[in-house]
Amino acid sequence: MWTRHHKRRNTGRLIVPAITALVLTYFGFHAYQGDYGLNGKERLEGRIAGLEAKLDALHKERGDLEERVSLLNDGSLEKDMLDEQARRALNLVRENEIVIFRPADSVN
């Protein structure tokens, strides 16, 4: 009876370390580049800083608007404010006045 002897190959010994290296590479890549990784954290911090700056600008704009409303609501009307609003609403000017047109977004 003939028996075959197989030569032991070293490839079987490399399968587990190769799979482990691939898995570690995959998770390492996503830990750095993924949405919740190191770069993702930097992007979120940048976005937070931009939104906080926008929020500060909105708070300032709201403060300015509340100040203008307080001039109309405190029981005594500010005559200049009332005159300005009435002229803007009615589109009227006096003969001796000079009108400077501004874009609508810069009107307070």
Secondary structure, DSSP 8 states (H G I E B T S, - for coil): ---------SHHHHHHHHHHHHHHHHHHHHHHHSTTSHHHHHHHHHHHHHHHHHHHHHHHHHHHHHHHHHHHHSSS--HHHHHHHHHHHHT---TT-------GGG--
